[in-house]
Amino acid sequence: MSNNELENLREELDKVNLELLERVNHRAKLVQEIGQLKDKQGTSRFDPVRERDMLNLITQHNDGPFENSTIEHLFKQIFKAGLELQEDDHRKALLVSRKKKQEDTIVEINGEKIGDGNTHFIMGPCAVESYEQVAKVAEVVKNKGLKLLRGGAFKPRTSPYDFQGLGLEGLKILKRVANEYQLAVISEIVNPADIETAVDYIDVIQIGARNMQNFELLKAAGEVNKPVLLKRGLSATIDEFINAAEYIISRGNGNIILCERGIRTYEKATRNTLDISAVPILKQETHLPVMVDVTHSTGRKDLLLPAAKAAIAIGADGVMAEVHPDPAVALSDSAQQMDFDQFEQFMYELTKKELTRA
């Protein structure tokens, strides 16, 4: 073969490459349009039956020199890339996405601006047990200059025989204490039907880990004018967590705080496994503020301080932890709640001038 013949073949090959590029990109645009239609219809973007039909059609028209197995492999890679393109387009459309909104969302609660670059704290008992108990905690929280008080009135528990909370009476106690100490209260709501009543008593609706994919609850929280603190599910992926927030914002409520609280793994040394890397990922992928619940993620009082330091260092907008006047007699989660002396030391260590965020 002469040099001229080789050059001619190479030129023809280059031309075919560009033609393939044009056709592959044309196919990609068709795939994007199909993905958009499927999103509107609410149907799955991946259709294995359709994929098999396309492969059969392609191999039926294969005249070689490639074997059918090779052709199938090549086109499966093209199909996979098209599906990933549809997934990327879907993520781009999310209202919580950083691609949709570049600037950080700041959620204001009782003068606290969560997401403003400063570290904020949400403290309080695991469960509301009495007015006296909550008032004692509120006093020490107030004395530390904090403005956000947590407390569970509705307590979804693993065992049906464990303390389930005081319900509406617990919300009334929280409201009374909040008014007396000029605090904003965060409390979990577990039933969509309770939200309309709860908004009269609380300042922030908490949706707990067990309800992260309670879609009717998410929709109901999205339809009221109250900030929502959304906790990550026990075994939820970050993508599932983000989509749970999308349910809320899609109903009109953009005042959402994401809360990493540990996920379930095979590890038993802690109550859950704190996925600290979720904080920067969520901050990059969404415009929402991100907090870390160090109590539920570790379940150990000796780990609360280092976990909180790690959360702040990696860029969390705040820390959530539990405080009780006498944890030994607490009706729930007694082993993981701080007493007042421990809380004092916890706050002292976290508010040292040399402790800064990344």
C-alpha positions as CSV (number, residue, x, y, z in Angstrom):
1,M,0.0,0.0,0.0
2,S,1.4,3.4,-1.0
3,N,1.6,6.4,1.3
4,N,-1.1,8.1,-0.8
5,E,-3.5,5.2,-0.3
6,L,-2.8,5.2,3.4
7,E,-3.5,8.9,3.7
8,N,-6.7,8.6,1.7
9,L,-8.0,5.8,4.0
10,R,-7.0,7.9,7.1
11,E,-8.9,10.9,5.7
12,E,-11.9,8.7,5.0
13,L,-11.7,7.4,8.6
14,D,-11.5,10.9,10.0
15,K,-14.6,11.8,8.0
16,V,-16.5,8.7,9.3
17,N,-15.4,9.6,12.9
18,L,-17.0,13.1,12.5
19,E,-20.1,11.6,10.9
20,L,-20.4,9.2,13.9
21,L,-19.9,12.1,16.3
22,E,-22.7,14.0,14.6
23,R,-25.0,11.0,14.7
24,V,-24.2,10.2,18.3
25,N,-24.9,13.8,19.4
26,H,-28.1,13.8,17.3
27,R,-29.1,10.6,19.2
28,A,-28.3,12.2,22.5
29,K,-30.6,15.1,21.7
30,L,-33.4,12.7,20.9
31,V,-32.7,10.9,24.2
32,Q,-32.9,14.2,26.1
33,E,-36.3,14.9,24.5
34,I,-37.6,11.5,25.4
35,G,-36.4,11.9,29.0
36,Q,-38.2,15.2,29.3
37,L,-41.4,13.6,28.1
38,K,-41.0,10.7,30.5
39,D,-40.5,13.1,33.4
40,K,-43.8,14.9,32.5
41,Q,-45.5,11.5,32.3
42,G,-43.9,10.3,35.6
43,T,-42.6,7.2,33.9
44,S,-39.2,5.5,34.4
45,R,-36.4,6.7,32.2
46,F,-34.9,3.2,32.0
47,D,-37.0,0.7,29.9
48,P,-35.2,-2.6,29.6
49,V,-37.8,-4.0,27.1
50,R,-37.2,-1.0,24.8
51,E,-33.5,-1.4,25.1
52,R,-33.7,-5.1,24.1
53,D,-35.9,-4.3,21.1
54,M,-33.4,-1.7,19.9
55,L,-30.5,-4.2,20.3
56,N,-32.4,-6.8,18.4
57,L,-33.1,-4.4,15.6
58,I,-29.5,-3.4,15.4
59,T,-28.0,-6.9,15.4
60,Q,-30.6,-8.0,12.7
61,H,-29.0,-5.4,10.4
62,N,-25.4,-6.2,11.3
63,D,-23.5,-7.3,8.2
64,G,-20.1,-7.4,9.9
65,P,-17.2,-7.4,10.2
66,F,-18.0,-7.0,14.0
67,E,-19.7,-9.9,15.8
68,N,-23.1,-9.3,17.2
69,S,-21.7,-9.5,20.7
70,T,-19.3,-6.7,20.0
71,I,-22.0,-4.6,18.4
72,E,-24.3,-5.1,21.5
73,H,-21.4,-4.1,23.8
74,L,-20.8,-0.9,21.9
75,F,-24.4,0.1,21.7
76,K,-25.0,-0.8,25.4
77,Q,-22.3,1.8,26.2
78,I,-24.1,4.4,24.1
79,F,-27.4,3.5,25.8
80,K,-25.8,3.8,29.2
81,A,-24.4,7.3,28.3
82,G,-27.9,8.3,27.1
83,L,-29.5,7.3,30.3
84,E,-26.8,9.1,32.3
85,L,-27.6,12.2,30.2
86,Q,-31.3,11.9,31.1
87,E,-30.4,11.6,34.8
88,D,-28.2,14.7,34.6
89,D,-31.0,16.7,32.9
90,H,-33.3,15.5,35.6
91,R,-30.9,16.7,38.3
92,K,-30.4,20.0,36.6
93,A,-34.1,20.7,36.8
94,L,-34.3,20.2,40.6
95,L,-35.3,23.4,42.4
96,V,-33.0,22.6,45.3
97,S,-30.0,22.2,42.9
98,R,-27.0,24.5,43.0
99,K,-27.3,24.6,39.2
100,K,-30.8,26.1,39.6
101,K,-29.8,28.7,42.2
102,Q,-26.2,29.7,42.7
103,E,-26.5,31.8,45.9
104,D,-26.9,30.1,49.3
105,T,-30.4,30.0,50.7
106,I,-30.6,31.6,54.2
107,V,-33.3,30.4,56.5
108,E,-34.2,33.0,59.1
109,I,-35.6,31.8,62.5
110,N,-36.0,34.1,65.4
111,G,-33.1,36.3,64.2
112,E,-30.9,33.3,63.5
113,K,-29.9,33.2,59.8
114,I,-29.1,29.6,59.1
115,G,-26.7,29.5,56.1
116,D,-25.1,32.9,56.6
117,G,-21.6,31.5,57.1
118,N,-21.8,31.4,60.9
119,T,-22.3,28.4,63.1
120,H,-25.7,28.0,64.7
121,F,-26.9,25.6,67.4
122,I,-30.2,23.8,68.0
123,M,-30.4,22.4,71.5
124,G,-33.0,20.8,73.7
125,P,-34.3,17.5,75.2
126,C,-35.0,14.5,73.1
127,A,-38.7,14.5,74.2
128,V,-41.0,17.0,75.9
129,E,-41.8,15.3,79.3
130,S,-43.1,18.2,81.4
131,Y,-43.2,22.0,81.5
132,E,-40.6,22.1,84.3
133,Q,-38.2,19.9,82.3
134,V,-38.4,22.0,79.1
135,A,-38.2,25.3,81.1
136,K,-35.0,24.2,82.8
137,V,-33.4,23.4,79.5
138,A,-34.7,26.6,77.9
139,E,-33.1,28.6,80.7
140,V,-29.6,27.2,80.2
141,V,-30.0,27.4,76.4
142,K,-31.0,31.0,76.7
143,N,-28.1,31.8,79.0
144,K,-25.7,30.6,76.4
145,G,-27.1,33.1,73.9
146,L,-28.8,30.5,71.8
147,K,-32.2,31.1,70.2
148,L,-33.3,27.7,68.9
149,L,-34.8,25.0,71.1
150,R,-35.7,21.5,70.0
151,G,-38.0,19.1,71.7
152,G,-40.1,16.1,70.6
153,A,-43.8,16.1,71.1
154,F,-44.5,13.3,68.7
155,K,-41.9,10.5,69.0
156,P,-41.8,7.7,66.4
157,R,-40.1,4.9,68.2
158,T,-38.9,1.5,67.1
159,S,-40.9,-0.3,69.8
160,P,-44.6,0.5,70.1
161,Y,-44.2,0.2,73.9
162,D,-41.6,3.0,74.2
163,F,-42.6,6.5,75.1
164,Q,-44.3,8.1,72.1
165,G,-44.4,11.7,73.3
166,L,-47.1,14.0,74.7
167,G,-48.5,14.9,71.3
168,L,-50.5,18.2,71.2
169,E,-49.9,18.8,75.0
170,G,-46.2,18.6,74.3
171,L,-46.5,21.3,71.5
172,K,-48.4,23.5,74.0
173,I,-45.6,23.2,76.5
174,L,-43.0,24.1,73.9
175,K,-45.1,27.2,72.9
176,R,-45.4,28.3,76.4
177,V,-41.7,27.9,77.2
178,A,-40.7,29.6,73.9
179,N,-42.8,32.6,74.7
180,E,-41.3,32.9,78.2
181,Y,-37.7,32.6,77.1
182,Q,-38.0,34.3,73.6
183,L,-36.9,31.1,71.8
184,A,-37.9,29.5,68.5
185,V,-38.9,25.9,68.8
186,I,-38.3,23.0,66.4
187,S,-40.4,19.9,66.8
188,E,-41.0,16.8,64.7
189,I,-44.4,16.2,63.0
190,V,-45.2,12.7,61.8
191,N,-48.7,13.0,60.4
192,P,-49.7,15.3,57.5
193,A,-53.0,15.9,59.3
194,D,-51.2,17.4,62.3
195,I,-49.3,20.1,60.4
196,E,-52.2,22.6,60.2
197,T,-52.5,22.4,64.0
198,A,-48.8,22.3,64.7
199,V,-47.9,25.5,62.9
200,D,-49.7,27.5,65.6
201,Y,-47.2,26.1,68.2
202,I,-43.8,25.7,66.6
203,D,-41.5,27.8,64.5
204,V,-39.8,25.0,62.5
205,I,-41.3,21.7,61.3
206,Q,-38.9,18.9,61.7
207,I,-39.3,15.8,59.5
208,G,-37.4,13.0,61.0
209,A,-35.3,10.2,59.5
210,R,-38.1,7.6,59.6
211,N,-40.4,10.0,57.6
212,M,-37.9,11.3,55.1
213,Q,-39.7,9.5,52.3
214,N,-43.2,10.0,53.7
215,F,-44.2,11.9,50.6
216,E,-47.6,13.1,51.8
217,L,-45.9,14.6,54.8
218,L,-43.3,16.3,52.6
219,K,-46.0,17.7,50.4
220,A,-48.0,19.0,53.4
221,A,-44.8,20.6,54.8
222,G,-44.2,22.3,51.5
223,E,-47.6,23.9,51.5
224,V,-47.2,25.9,54.7
225,N,-45.2,29.0,55.5
226,K,-42.9,27.5,58.0
227,P,-39.2,26.5,57.8
228,V,-38.6,22.8,57.5
229,L,-35.7,20.9,59.0
230,L,-35.4,17.7,57.0
231,K,-33.4,14.8,58.4
232,R,-31.7,12.2,56.2
233,G,-33.3,8.8,56.3
234,L,-31.7,5.9,58.1
235,S,-30.4,4.3,54.9
236,A,-31.1,7.0,52.4
237,T,-28.6,7.9,49.7
238,I,-27.7,11.5,49.2
239,D,-29.7,11.5,45.9
240,E,-32.8,10.3,47.8
241,F,-32.2,12.9,50.5
242,I,-32.0,15.7,47.9
243,N,-35.2,14.5,46.2
244,A,-37.0,14.4,49.5
245,A,-36.2,18.1,49.8
246,E,-37.4,18.6,46.3
247,Y,-40.9,17.4,47.3
248,I,-41.0,20.2,49.8
249,I,-39.7,23.0,47.6
250,S,-41.9,21.9,44.7
251,R,-44.9,22.8,46.7
252,G,-43.7,26.3,47.2
253,N,-41.8,26.2,50.5
254,G,-38.1,26.9,49.9
255,N,-37.1,27.4,53.6
256,I,-35.5,24.1,54.0
257,I,-32.6,23.0,56.3
258,L,-31.0,19.7,55.5
259,C,-29.8,17.7,58.5
260,E,-27.3,14.9,58.4
261,R,-27.9,12.6,61.3
262,G,-26.0,9.4,60.5
263,I,-27.0,6.4,58.4
264,R,-27.3,2.8,59.2
265,T,-24.3,0.6,58.4
266,Y,-22.9,-2.6,59.7
267,E,-20.9,-0.7,62.3
268,K,-22.1,-1.1,65.9
269,A,-19.6,1.2,67.8
270,T,-22.0,4.1,67.3
271,R,-25.7,4.3,67.1
272,N,-25.5,5.3,63.5
273,T,-22.5,6.1,61.2
274,L,-22.0,9.9,60.8
275,D,-21.5,10.5,57.0
276,I,-19.5,13.6,57.5
277,S,-18.7,13.8,53.7
278,A,-22.4,14.3,53.1
279,V,-22.0,17.9,54.3
280,P,-19.7,19.3,51.5
281,I,-21.5,17.2,48.9
282,L,-24.9,18.6,49.9
283,K,-23.4,22.1,50.0
284,Q,-22.1,21.6,46.5
285,E,-25.1,19.9,45.0
286,T,-27.8,22.2,46.7
287,H,-28.2,25.8,47.8
288,L,-29.7,24.7,51.1
289,P,-28.1,25.1,54.5
290,V,-26.8,21.9,56.1
291,M,-26.7,21.0,59.8
292,V,-25.4,17.9,61.6
293,D,-27.2,16.1,64.5
294,V,-24.3,14.8,66.5
295,T,-26.6,13.1,69.1
296,H,-28.4,10.7,66.8
297,S,-25.4,10.1,64.6
298,T,-23.2,8.9,67.4
299,G,-25.5,8.0,70.2
300,R,-22.5,8.5,72.6
301,K,-21.9,11.5,74.8
302,D,-18.2,11.0,74.6
303,L,-18.3,11.6,70.8
304,L,-20.5,14.6,70.7
305,L,-17.8,17.2,70.9
306,P,-15.3,15.7,68.3
307,A,-18.2,15.0,66.0
308,A,-19.4,18.6,66.3
309,K,-15.9,19.9,65.7
310,A,-15.7,17.8,62.6
311,A,-19.1,19.1,61.4
312,I,-18.1,22.7,61.8
313,A,-14.6,22.2,60.3
314,I,-16.0,20.6,57.2
315,G,-18.5,23.4,56.6
316,A,-21.8,22.6,58.3
317,D,-24.0,25.6,59.0
318,G,-24.9,24.3,62.5
319,V,-25.0,21.6,65.0
320,M,-28.0,19.9,66.7
321,A,-27.6,18.1,70.0
322,E,-29.8,17.0,73.0
323,V,-29.7,18.4,76.5
324,H,-31.7,17.1,79.5
325,P,-31.8,18.3,83.2
326,D,-31.2,14.7,84.4
327,P,-30.5,12.3,81.5
328,A,-30.5,9.2,83.8
329,V,-34.3,9.5,84.2
330,A,-35.1,10.7,80.7
331,L,-38.1,8.9,79.1
332,S,-36.2,8.5,75.8
333,D,-32.5,8.3,74.7
334,S,-31.1,8.8,78.2
335,A,-27.7,7.5,77.3
336,Q,-27.0,10.1,74.6
337,Q,-28.3,13.4,76.2
338,M,-26.0,15.8,77.8
339,D,-26.6,17.2,81.3
340,F,-26.1,20.9,82.0
341,D,-22.5,20.6,83.0
342,Q,-21.7,18.6,79.9
343,F,-23.6,21.1,77.8
344,E,-21.6,24.0,79.3
345,Q,-18.3,22.3,78.5
346,F,-19.6,21.4,75.0
347,M,-20.5,25.0,74.1
348,Y,-17.3,26.3,75.7
349,E,-15.2,24.0,73.5
350,L,-17.2,24.8,70.3
351,T,-17.2,28.6,70.7
352,K,-13.4,29.0,71.3
353,K,-12.1,31.6,69.0
354,E,-9.6,29.2,67.4
355,L,-12.3,26.8,66.3
356,T,-13.2,27.9,62.7
357,R,-15.0,26.4,59.8
358,A,-13.1,25.2,56.7
